[in-house]
Amino acid sequence: MNIQLPEKLYYSIGEVAQAFNVNASLIRFWEKEFDSIAPKKNKKGDRFFTSKDIENLKIIYHLVKERGYTLDGARSVLVTQPKISKRIEIISRLELVKAELVKLKELLDGEENNLHNEI
């Protein structure tokens, strides 16, 4: 999971939903289901998510969408494994490294094929 958001104080629900590639309704649903997601709301009721909310959403997304946990299971993990965010951060970084290595391998494979064609 590689969430791309610019550095800002607050993010709209549309920005968050787009970054996670989910519907805004899912973000609102998770907000109701998990106390750790508490966006600020203006008088109109528009939600504005902080960086902390985004980090909590990353954890929930990882547990529910990538690991297949139920909502109850994800809640349980959040309670029993308080350092889960560090583990998820490490996994995310390793996935980025893996993606870069795969790109390099493809590039090298392409160069190897070019050398064989020239011979």
N, CA, C and O atoms as CSV, one atom per row, in Angstrom:
chain,resi,resn,atom,element,x,y,z
A,1,MET,N,N,0.846,-1.167,0.000
A,1,MET,CA,C,0.000,0.000,0.000
A,1,MET,C,C,0.890,1.229,0.000
A,1,MET,O,O,1.688,1.434,0.915
A,2,ASN,N,N,0.749,2.023,-1.010
A,2,ASN,CA,C,1.539,3.239,-1.116
A,2,ASN,C,C,0.584,4.411,-1.268
A,2,ASN,O,O,0.101,4.690,-2.365
A,3,ILE,N,N,0.317,5.086,-0.179
A,3,ILE,CA,C,-0.622,6.196,-0.169
A,3,ILE,C,C,0.133,7.479,-0.475
A,3,ILE,O,O,1.078,7.835,0.228
A,4,GLN,N,N,-0.283,8.163,-1.517
A,4,GLN,CA,C,0.361,9.405,-1.933
A,4,GLN,C,C,-0.536,10.584,-1.596
A,4,GLN,O,O,-1.557,10.799,-2.249
A,5,LEU,N,N,-0.159,11.342,-0.586
A,5,LEU,CA,C,-0.871,12.555,-0.215
A,5,LEU,C,C,0.153,13.659,0.006
A,5,LEU,O,O,1.219,13.408,0.568
A,6,PRO,N,N,-0.155,14.874,-0.427
A,6,PRO,CA,C,0.772,15.980,-0.175
A,6,PRO,C,C,0.812,16.306,1.312
A,6,PRO,O,O,-0.122,15.981,2.045
A,7,GLU,N,N,1.881,16.943,1.760
A,7,GLU,CA,C,1.998,17.336,3.163
A,7,GLU,C,C,1.066,18.519,3.420
A,7,GLU,O,O,1.284,19.623,2.920
A,8,LYS,N,N,0.023,18.262,4.212
A,8,LYS,CA,C,-0.935,19.304,4.580
A,8,LYS,C,C,-1.382,19.048,6.017
A,8,LYS,O,O,-1.154,17.974,6.573
A,9,LEU,N,N,-2.021,20.055,6.604
A,9,LEU,CA,C,-2.575,19.870,7.941
A,9,LEU,C,C,-3.848,19.038,7.899
A,9,LEU,O,O,-4.070,18.183,8.757
A,10,TYR,N,N,-4.689,19.295,6.890
A,10,TYR,CA,C,-5.974,18.619,6.794
A,10,TYR,C,C,-6.222,18.133,5.373
A,10,TYR,O,O,-5.797,18.756,4.401
A,11,TYR,N,N,-6.923,17.004,5.275
A,11,TYR,CA,C,-7.268,16.416,3.985
A,11,TYR,C,C,-8.781,16.238,3.935
A,11,TYR,O,O,-9.400,15.850,4.926
A,12,SER,N,N,-9.369,16.522,2.780
A,12,SER,CA,C,-10.805,16.322,2.613
A,12,SER,C,C,-11.085,14.829,2.463
A,12,SER,O,O,-10.183,14.039,2.182
A,13,ILE,N,N,-12.325,14.464,2.651
A,13,ILE,CA,C,-12.692,13.051,2.524
A,13,ILE,C,C,-12.478,12.570,1.085
A,13,ILE,O,O,-12.143,11.406,0.864
A,14,GLY,N,N,-12.667,13.452,0.121
A,14,GLY,CA,C,-12.428,13.087,-1.279
A,14,GLY,C,C,-10.969,12.758,-1.540
A,14,GLY,O,O,-10.656,11.788,-2.231
A,15,GLU,N,N,-10.073,13.572,-0.984
A,15,GLU,CA,C,-8.642,13.321,-1.141
A,15,GLU,C,C,-8.245,11.993,-0.499
A,15,GLU,O,O,-7.465,11.220,-1.054
A,16,VAL,N,N,-8.801,11.755,0.680
A,16,VAL,CA,C,-8.477,10.526,1.408
A,16,VAL,C,C,-8.998,9.309,0.651
A,16,VAL,O,O,-8.279,8.326,0.468
A,17,ALA,N,N,-10.243,9.383,0.215
A,17,ALA,CA,C,-10.836,8.257,-0.517
A,17,ALA,C,C,-10.050,7.976,-1.794
A,17,ALA,O,O,-9.801,6.817,-2.123
A,18,GLN,N,N,-9.664,9.008,-2.507
A,18,GLN,CA,C,-8.897,8.833,-3.743
A,18,GLN,C,C,-7.522,8.223,-3.445
A,18,GLN,O,O,-7.061,7.350,-4.180
A,19,ALA,N,N,-6.873,8.673,-2.382
A,19,ALA,CA,C,-5.548,8.151,-2.030
A,19,ALA,C,C,-5.608,6.662,-1.701
A,19,ALA,O,O,-4.692,5.912,-2.040
A,20,PHE,N,N,-6.687,6.232,-1.041
A,20,PHE,CA,C,-6.838,4.826,-0.675
A,20,PHE,C,C,-7.555,4.020,-1.757
A,20,PHE,O,O,-7.694,2.801,-1.648
A,21,ASN,N,N,-8.005,4.710,-2.794
A,21,ASN,CA,C,-8.723,4.078,-3.899
A,21,ASN,C,C,-9.972,3.338,-3.400
A,21,ASN,O,O,-10.229,2.193,-3.772
A,22,VAL,N,N,-10.732,4.023,-2.552
A,22,VAL,CA,C,-11.988,3.495,-2.032
A,22,VAL,C,C,-13.047,4.594,-2.136
A,22,VAL,O,O,-12.730,5.748,-2.422
A,23,ASN,N,N,-14.296,4.226,-1.902
A,23,ASN,CA,C,-15.373,5.211,-1.892
A,23,ASN,C,C,-15.344,6.010,-0.602
A,23,ASN,O,O,-14.915,5.514,0.439
A,24,ALA,N,N,-15.806,7.252,-0.680
A,24,ALA,CA,C,-15.894,8.096,0.511
A,24,ALA,C,C,-16.814,7.460,1.550
A,24,ALA,O,O,-16.620,7.645,2.751
A,25,SER,N,N,-17.806,6.717,1.092
A,25,SER,CA,C,-18.729,6.066,2.033
A,25,SER,C,C,-18.001,5.045,2.908
A,25,SER,O,O,-18.360,4.865,4.071
A,26,LEU,N,N,-16.986,4.379,2.365
A,26,LEU,CA,C,-16.216,3.425,3.167
A,26,LEU,C,C,-15.423,4.161,4.251
A,26,LEU,O,O,-15.322,3.687,5.383
A,27,ILE,N,N,-14.868,5.310,3.902
A,27,ILE,CA,C,-14.133,6.106,4.888
A,27,ILE,C,C,-15.089,6.544,6.006
A,27,ILE,O,O,-14.743,6.460,7.184
A,28,ARG,N,N,-16.288,7.007,5.641
A,28,ARG,CA,C,-17.276,7.404,6.652
A,28,ARG,C,C,-17.671,6.209,7.521
A,28,ARG,O,O,-17.835,6.341,8.734
A,29,PHE,N,N,-17.822,5.044,6.888
A,29,PHE,CA,C,-18.180,3.832,7.635
A,29,PHE,C,C,-17.092,3.479,8.641
A,29,PHE,O,O,-17.384,3.210,9.806
A,30,TRP,N,N,-15.835,3.480,8.192
A,30,TRP,CA,C,-14.731,3.169,9.100
A,30,TRP,C,C,-14.659,4.192,10.232
A,30,TRP,O,O,-14.312,3.853,11.363
A,31,GLU,N,N,-14.988,5.441,9.919
A,31,GLU,CA,C,-14.982,6.479,10.948
A,31,GLU,C,C,-15.959,6.113,12.074
A,31,GLU,O,O,-15.662,6.318,13.251
A,32,LYS,N,N,-17.118,5.572,11.705
A,32,LYS,CA,C,-18.113,5.172,12.703
A,32,LYS,C,C,-17.662,3.928,13.471
A,32,LYS,O,O,-17.961,3.788,14.657
A,33,GLU,N,N,-16.955,3.038,12.807
A,33,GLU,CA,C,-16.570,1.755,13.396
A,33,GLU,C,C,-15.316,1.809,14.265
A,33,GLU,O,O,-15.148,0.980,15.159
A,34,PHE,N,N,-14.438,2.775,14.010
A,34,PHE,CA,C,-13.163,2.846,14.716
A,34,PHE,C,C,-13.013,4.208,15.388
A,34,PHE,O,O,-13.049,5.245,14.725
A,35,ASP,N,N,-12.847,4.195,16.690
A,35,ASP,CA,C,-12.706,5.434,17.454
A,35,ASP,C,C,-11.424,6.189,17.116
A,35,ASP,O,O,-11.342,7.398,17.336
A,36,SER,N,N,-10.441,5.500,16.591
A,36,SER,CA,C,-9.152,6.137,16.295
A,36,SER,C,C,-9.223,7.080,15.100
A,36,SER,O,O,-8.285,7.837,14.851
A,37,ILE,N,N,-10.320,7.039,14.368
A,37,ILE,CA,C,-10.507,7.951,13.236
A,37,ILE,C,C,-11.511,9.004,13.681
A,37,ILE,O,O,-12.695,8.716,13.852
A,38,ALA,N,N,-11.028,10.218,13.865
A,38,ALA,CA,C,-11.891,11.292,14.354
A,38,ALA,C,C,-11.599,12.586,13.601
A,38,ALA,O,O,-10.937,13.479,14.131
A,39,PRO,N,N,-12.093,12.692,12.361
A,39,PRO,CA,C,-11.815,13.910,11.601
A,39,PRO,C,C,-12.522,15.124,12.208
A,39,PRO,O,O,-13.558,15.005,12.862
A,40,LYS,N,N,-11.939,16.263,11.975
A,40,LYS,CA,C,-12.576,17.515,12.382
A,40,LYS,C,C,-13.711,17.780,11.395
A,40,LYS,O,O,-13.638,17.394,10.228
A,41,LYS,N,N,-14.753,18.442,11.877
A,41,LYS,CA,C,-15.872,18.784,11.001
A,41,LYS,C,C,-16.147,20.274,11.114
A,41,LYS,O,O,-16.098,20.853,12.200
A,42,ASN,N,N,-16.442,20.890,9.958
A,42,ASN,CA,C,-16.811,22.297,10.001
A,42,ASN,C,C,-18.324,22.414,10.222
A,42,ASN,O,O,-18.999,21.401,10.408
A,43,LYS,N,N,-18.851,23.626,10.205
A,43,LYS,CA,C,-20.281,23.836,10.472
A,43,LYS,C,C,-21.168,23.138,9.452
A,43,LYS,O,O,-22.287,22.734,9.766
A,44,LYS,N,N,-20.662,22.998,8.225
A,44,LYS,CA,C,-21.419,22.298,7.178
A,44,LYS,C,C,-21.400,20.786,7.363
A,44,LYS,O,O,-22.217,20.075,6.778
A,45,GLY,N,N,-20.470,20.297,8.173
A,45,GLY,CA,C,-20.350,18.864,8.383
A,45,GLY,C,C,-19.287,18.215,7.516
A,45,GLY,O,O,-19.139,16.993,7.517
A,46,ASP,N,N,-18.540,19.035,6.770
A,46,ASP,CA,C,-17.447,18.491,5.950
A,46,ASP,C,C,-16.356,17.954,6.865
A,46,ASP,O,O,-16.009,18.574,7.870
A,47,ARG,N,N,-15.827,16.802,6.506
A,47,ARG,CA,C,-14.790,16.161,7.301
A,47,ARG,C,C,-13.405,16.602,6.830
A,47,ARG,O,O,-13.151,16.744,5.634
A,48,PHE,N,N,-12.526,16.811,7.794
A,48,PHE,CA,C,-11.141,17.145,7.493
A,48,PHE,C,C,-10.250,16.239,8.336
A,48,PHE,O,O,-10.252,16.306,9.566
A,49,PHE,N,N,-9.493,15.395,7.651
A,49,PHE,CA,C,-8.676,14.380,8.296
A,49,PHE,C,C,-7.269,14.900,8.538
A,49,PHE,O,O,-6.692,15.584,7.693
A,50,THR,N,N,-6.722,14.566,9.707
A,50,THR,CA,C,-5.352,14.944,10.048
A,50,THR,C,C,-4.402,13.827,9.612
A,50,THR,O,O,-4.837,12.756,9.187
A,51,SER,N,N,-3.122,14.091,9.724
A,51,SER,CA,C,-2.113,13.067,9.406
A,51,SER,C,C,-2.271,11.852,10.309
A,51,SER,O,O,-2.054,10.722,9.873
A,52,LYS,N,N,-2.645,12.076,11.559
A,52,LYS,CA,C,-2.867,10.962,12.495
A,52,LYS,C,C,-4.033,10.104,12.023
A,52,LYS,O,O,-3.969,8.877,12.088
A,53,ASP,N,N,-5.109,10.754,11.544
A,53,ASP,CA,C,-6.241,10.009,10.991
A,53,ASP,C,C,-5.797,9.165,9.797
A,53,ASP,O,O,-6.228,8.022,9.644
A,54,ILE,N,N,-4.942,9.728,8.961
A,54,ILE,CA,C,-4.445,9.021,7.771
A,54,ILE,C,C,-3.638,7.798,8.209
A,54,ILE,O,O,-3.785,6.719,7.636
A,55,GLU,N,N,-2.791,7.964,9.218
A,55,GLU,CA,C,-2.002,6.830,9.720
A,55,GLU,C,C,-2.915,5.731,10.251
A,55,GLU,O,O,-2.680,4.549,9.998
A,56,ASN,N,N,-3.943,6.112,10.978
A,56,ASN,CA,C,-4.895,5.122,11.497
A,56,ASN,C,C,-5.658,4.453,10.359
A,56,ASN,O,O,-5.923,3.252,10.411
A,57,LEU,N,N,-6.008,5.215,9.342
A,57,LEU,CA,C,-6.688,4.628,8.177
A,57,LEU,C,C,-5.779,3.638,7.454
A,57,LEU,O,O,-6.244,2.605,6.971
A,58,LYS,N,N,-4.491,3.949,7.379
A,58,LYS,CA,C,-3.536,3.021,6.756
A,58,LYS,C,C,-3.531,1.680,7.477
A,58,LYS,O,O,-3.517,0.621,6.850
A,59,ILE,N,N,-3.542,1.744,8.794
A,59,ILE,CA,C,-3.535,0.519,9.588
A,59,ILE,C,C,-4.810,-0.275,9.333
A,59,ILE,O,O,-4.767,-1.482,9.091
A,60,ILE,N,N,-5.933,0.409,9.389
A,60,ILE,CA,C,-7.222,-0.254,9.178
A,60,ILE,C,C,-7.302,-0.817,7.766
A,60,ILE,O,O,-7.754,-1.945,7.572
A,61,TYR,N,N,-6.867,-0.041,6.781
A,61,TYR,CA,C,-6.870,-0.506,5.396
A,61,TYR,C,C,-6.022,-1.771,5.262
A,61,TYR,O,O,-6.440,-2.748,4.641
A,62,HIS,N,N,-4.835,-1.739,5.848
A,62,HIS,CA,C,-3.941,-2.888,5.766
A,62,HIS,C,C,-4.587,-4.129,6.369
A,62,HIS,O,O,-4.570,-5.207,5.775
A,63,LEU,N,N,-5.152,-3.960,7.550
A,63,LEU,CA,C,-5.743,-5.107,8.237
A,63,LEU,C,C,-6.971,-5.647,7.504
A,63,LEU,O,O,-7.114,-6.858,7.338
A,64,VAL,N,N,-7.847,-4.759,7.071
A,64,VAL,CA,C,-9.126,-5.179,6.473
A,64,VAL,C,C,-8.973,-5.555,4.998
A,64,VAL,O,O,-9.419,-6.622,4.579
A,65,LYS,N,N,-8.351,-4.691,4.225
A,65,LYS,CA,C,-8.296,-4.901,2.770
A,65,LYS,C,C,-7.147,-5.811,2.334
A,65,LYS,O,O,-7.309,-6.619,1.419
A,66,GLU,N,N,-5.995,-5.685,2.980
A,66,GLU,CA,C,-4.832,-6.455,2.532
A,66,GLU,C,C,-4.671,-7.775,3.284
A,66,GLU,O,O,-4.238,-8.773,2.708
A,67,ARG,N,N,-5.015,-7.779,4.561
A,67,ARG,CA,C,-4.850,-8.998,5.360
A,67,ARG,C,C,-6.146,-9.782,5.514
A,67,ARG,O,O,-6.122,-10.933,5.950
A,68,GLY,N,N,-7.281,-9.174,5.161
A,68,GLY,CA,C,-8.555,-9.884,5.183
A,68,GLY,C,C,-9.217,-10.008,6.542
A,68,GLY,O,O,-10.070,-10.875,6.735
A,69,TYR,N,N,-8.843,-9.165,7.480
A,69,TYR,CA,C,-9.464,-9.200,8.798
A,69,TYR,C,C,-10.901,-8.687,8.721
A,69,TYR,O,O,-11.233,-7.850,7.882
A,70,THR,N,N,-11.737,-9.202,9.609
A,70,THR,CA,C,-13.067,-8.623,9.793
A,70,THR,C,C,-12.882,-7.329,10.582
A,70,THR,O,O,-11.799,-7.063,11.104
A,71,LEU,N,N,-13.938,-6.532,10.668
A,71,LEU,CA,C,-13.836,-5.302,11.455
A,71,LEU,C,C,-13.564,-5.617,12.926
A,71,LEU,O,O,-12.763,-4.943,13.574
A,72,ASP,N,N,-14.236,-6.648,13.449
A,72,ASP,CA,C,-13.977,-7.051,14.833
A,72,ASP,C,C,-12.537,-7.525,15.008
A,72,ASP,O,O,-11.896,-7.218,16.013
A,73,GLY,N,N,-12.037,-8.265,14.040
A,73,GLY,CA,C,-10.655,-8.735,14.095
A,73,GLY,C,C,-9.671,-7.587,14.054
A,73,GLY,O,O,-8.684,-7.583,14.790
A,74,ALA,N,N,-9.935,-6.607,13.195
A,74,ALA,CA,C,-9.065,-5.437,13.106
A,74,ALA,C,C,-9.085,-4.659,14.418
A,74,ALA,O,O,-8.040,-4.209,14.887
A,75,ARG,N,N,-10.268,-4.498,15.015
A,75,ARG,CA,C,-10.371,-3.816,16.304
A,75,ARG,C,C,-9.544,-4.550,17.367
A,75,ARG,O,O,-8.854,-3.927,18.173
A,76,SER,N,N,-9.627,-5.860,17.351
A,76,SER,CA,C,-8.892,-6.676,18.304
A,76,SER,C,C,-7.385,-6.490,18.143
A,76,SER,O,O,-6.664,-6.356,19.131
A,77,VAL,N,N,-6.916,-6.483,16.911
A,77,VAL,CA,C,-5.483,-6.292,16.646
A,77,VAL,C,C,-5.043,-4.922,17.140
A,77,VAL,O,O,-3.977,-4.793,17.741
A,78,LEU,N,N,-5.853,-3.899,16.894
A,78,LEU,CA,C,-5.498,-2.548,17.327
A,78,LEU,C,C,-5.354,-2.464,18.849
A,78,LEU,O,O,-4.537,-1.698,19.360
A,79,VAL,N,N,-6.150,-3.252,19.564
A,79,VAL,CA,C,-6.090,-3.246,21.027
A,79,VAL,C,C,-4.930,-4.096,21.539
A,79,VAL,O,O,-4.222,-3.687,22.459
A,80,THR,N,N,-4.732,-5.272,20.952
A,80,THR,CA,C,-3.741,-6.214,21.474
A,80,THR,C,C,-2.328,-5.982,20.954
A,80,THR,O,O,-1.360,-6.435,21.565
A,81,GLN,N,N,-2.200,-5.273,19.822
A,81,GLN,CA,C,-0.878,-5.025,19.247
A,81,GLN,C,C,-0.671,-3.526,19.037
A,81,GLN,O,O,-0.805,-3.031,17.918
A,82,PRO,N,N,-0.348,-2.812,20.095
A,82,PRO,CA,C,-0.238,-1.352,19.985
A,82,PRO,C,C,0.872,-0.878,19.040
A,82,PRO,O,O,0.838,0.264,18.581
A,83,LYS,N,N,1.851,-1.733,18.742
A,83,LYS,CA,C,2.953,-1.332,17.857
A,83,LYS,C,C,2.728,-1.781,16.417
A,83,LYS,O,O,3.672,-1.844,15.629
A,84,ILE,N,N,1.486,-2.090,16.074
A,84,ILE,CA,C,1.169,-2.561,14.718
A,84,ILE,C,C,1.526,-1.519,13.665
A,84,ILE,O,O,1.882,-1.880,12.543
A,85,SER,N,N,1.439,-0.235,14.003
A,85,SER,CA,C,1.730,0.812,13.015
A,85,SER,C,C,3.184,0.746,12.559
A,85,SER,O,O,3.472,0.965,11.383
A,86,LYS,N,N,4.109,0.445,13.480
A,86,LYS,CA,C,5.528,0.313,13.106
A,86,LYS,C,C,5.720,-0.857,12.150
A,86,LYS,O,O,6.455,-0.757,11.168
A,87,ARG,N,N,5.052,-1.962,12.448
A,87,ARG,CA,C,5.164,-3.146,11.599
A,87,ARG,C,C,4.624,-2.855,10.190
A,87,ARG,O,O,5.226,-3.255,9.193
A,88,ILE,N,N,3.507,-2.169,10.124
A,88,ILE,CA,C,2.909,-1.844,8.824
A,88,ILE,C,C,3.800,-0.873,8.056
A,88,ILE,O,O,3.931,-0.979,6.837
A,89,GLU,N,N,4.415,0.075,8.767
A,89,GLU,CA,C,5.330,1.015,8.127
A,89,GLU,C,C,6.517,0.271,7.524
A,89,GLU,O,O,6.934,0.573,6.405
A,90,ILE,N,N,7.059,-0.691,8.249
A,90,ILE,CA,C,8.184,-1.488,7.753
A,90,ILE,C,C,7.762,-2.290,6.522
A,90,ILE,O,O,8.493,-2.350,5.533
A,91,ILE,N,N,6.585,-2.902,6.585
A,91,ILE,CA,C,6.076,-3.670,5.443
A,91,ILE,C,C,5.940,-2.764,4.222
A,91,ILE,O,O,6.313,-3.148,3.114
A,92,SER,N,N,5.408,-1.573,4.427
A,92,SER,CA,C,5.225,-0.625,3.328
A,92,SER,C,C,6.565,-0.245,2.699
A,92,SER,O,O,6.690,-0.192,1.476
A,93,ARG,N,N,7.562,0.018,3.543
A,93,ARG,CA,C,8.890,0.365,3.022
A,93,ARG,C,C,9.506,-0.807,2.262
A,93,ARG,O,O,10.122,-0.615,1.214
A,94,LEU,N,N,9.343,-2.004,2.783
A,94,LEU,CA,C,9.878,-3.182,2.094
A,94,LEU,C,C,9.192,-3.392,0.742
A,94,LEU,O,O,9.835,-3.808,-0.222
A,95,GLU,N,N,7.902,-3.109,0.670
A,95,GLU,CA,C,7.195,-3.225,-0.609
A,95,GLU,C,C,7.738,-2.232,-1.627
A,95,GLU,O,O,7.847,-2.553,-2.810
A,96,LEU,N,N,8.079,-1.024,-1.175
A,96,LEU,CA,C,8.674,-0.033,-2.076
A,96,LEU,C,C,10.041,-0.491,-2.575
A,96,LEU,O,O,10.363,-0.340,-3.753
A,97,VAL,N,N,10.841,-1.051,-1.672
A,97,VAL,CA,C,12.167,-1.566,-2.054
A,97,VAL,C,C,12.001,-2.705,-3.057
A,97,VAL,O,O,12.726,-2.778,-4.050
A,98,LYS,N,N,11.045,-3.589,-2.791
A,98,LYS,CA,C,10.804,-4.708,-3.695
A,98,LYS,C,C,10.403,-4.208,-5.073
A,98,LYS,O,O,10.879,-4.724,-6.084
A,99,ALA,N,N,9.533,-3.207,-5.122
A,99,ALA,CA,C,9.090,-2.654,-6.410
A,99,ALA,C,C,10.277,-2.073,-7.180
A,99,ALA,O,O,10.373,-2.249,-8.395
A,100,GLU,N,N,11.177,-1.386,-6.485
A,100,GLU,CA,C,12.360,-0.831,-7.141
A,100,GLU,C,C,13.275,-1.946,-7.654
A,100,GLU,O,O,13.826,-1.841,-8.749
A,101,LEU,N,N,13.433,-2.990,-6.880
A,101,LEU,CA,C,14.274,-4.116,-7.312
A,101,LEU,C,C,13.673,-4.818,-8.524
A,101,LEU,O,O,14.401,-5.230,-9.426
A,102,VAL,N,N,12.360,-4.955,-8.551
A,102,VAL,CA,C,11.695,-5.567,-9.705
A,102,VAL,C,C,11.920,-4.715,-10.948
A,102,VAL,O,O,12.173,-5.247,-12.028
A,103,LYS,N,N,11.829,-3.383,-10.799
A,103,LYS,CA,C,12.094,-2.485,-11.933
A,103,LYS,C,C,13.511,-2.656,-12.437
A,103,LYS,O,O,13.744,-2.731,-13.643
A,104,LEU,N,N,14.473,-2.718,-11.502
A,104,LEU,CA,C,15.872,-2.901,-11.893
A,104,LEU,C,C,16.082,-4.233,-12.603
A,104,LEU,O,O,16.812,-4.302,-13.592
A,105,LYS,N,N,15.451,-5.280,-12.108
A,105,LYS,CA,C,15.575,-6.592,-12.740
A,105,LYS,C,C,15.027,-6.554,-14.161
A,105,LYS,O,O,15.643,-7.089,-15.083
A,106,GLU,N,N,13.864,-5.920,-14.336
A,106,GLU,CA,C,13.276,-5.814,-15.676
A,106,GLU,C,C,14.185,-5.023,-16.603
A,106,GLU,O,O,14.346,-5.371,-17.773
A,107,LEU,N,N,14.775,-3.962,-16.079
A,107,LEU,CA,C,15.700,-3.154,-16.869
A,107,LEU,C,C,16.917,-3.972,-17.274
A,107,LEU,O,O,17.344,-3.926,-18.427
A,108,LEU,N,N,17.474,-4.719,-16.330
A,108,LEU,CA,C,18.631,-5.552,-16.628
A,108,LEU,C,C,18.288,-6.686,-17.593
A,108,LEU,O,O,19.084,-7.023,-18.469
A,109,ASP,N,N,17.103,-7.270,-17.431
A,109,ASP,CA,C,16.663,-8.314,-18.361
A,109,ASP,C,C,16.530,-7.758,-19.768
A,109,ASP,O,O,16.872,-8.423,-20.746
A,110,GLY,N,N,16.027,-6.521,-19.862
A,110,GLY,CA,C,15.905,-5.885,-21.172
A,110,GLY,C,C,17.260,-5.633,-21.800
A,110,GLY,O,O,17.438,-5.835,-23.002
A,111,GLU,N,N,18.211,-5.197,-21.003
A,111,GLU,CA,C,19.573,-4.974,-21.493
A,111,GLU,C,C,20.205,-6.286,-21.948
A,111,GLU,O,O,20.902,-6.321,-22.962
A,112,GLU,N,N,19.967,-7.356,-21.210
A,112,GLU,CA,C,20.510,-8.669,-21.559
A,112,GLU,C,C,19.942,-9.140,-22.892
A,112,GLU,O,O,20.667,-9.680,-23.728
A,113,ASN,N,N,18.650,-8.932,-23.084
A,113,ASN,CA,C,18.023,-9.324,-24.346
A,113,ASN,C,C,18.586,-8.520,-25.502
A,113,ASN,O,O,18.776,-9.056,-26.594
A,114,ASN,N,N,18.859,-7.232,-25.278
A,114,ASN,CA,C,19.446,-6.396,-26.325
A,114,ASN,C,C,20.843,-6.885,-26.692
A,114,ASN,O,O,21.211,-6.871,-27.867
A,115,LEU,N,N,21.620,-7.314,-25.714
A,115,LEU,CA,C,22.956,-7.825,-25.974
A,115,LEU,C,C,22.897,-9.110,-26.801
A,115,LEU,O,O,23.702,-9.308,-27.712
A,116,HIS,N,N,21.931,-9.987,-26.475
A,116,HIS,CA,C,21.787,-11.237,-27.230
A,116,HIS,C,C,21.346,-10.976,-28.665
A,116,HIS,O,O,21.751,-11.694,-29.579
A,117,ASN,N,N,20.542,-9.980,-28.862
A,117,ASN,CA,C,20.093,-9.648,-30.204
A,117,ASN,C,C,21.210,-9.064,-31.056
A,117,ASN,O,O,21.223,-9.249,-32.272
A,118,GLU,N,N,22.152,-8.356,-30.424
A,118,GLU,CA,C,23.246,-7.752,-31.156
A,118,GLU,C,C,24.292,-8.799,-31.560
A,118,GLU,O,O,25.019,-8.598,-32.533
A,119,ILE,N,N,24.374,-9.889,-30.837
A,119,ILE,CA,C,25.396,-10.909,-31.125
A,119,ILE,C,C,24.999,-11.781,-32.240
A,119,ILE,O,O,25.744,-12.689,-32.609
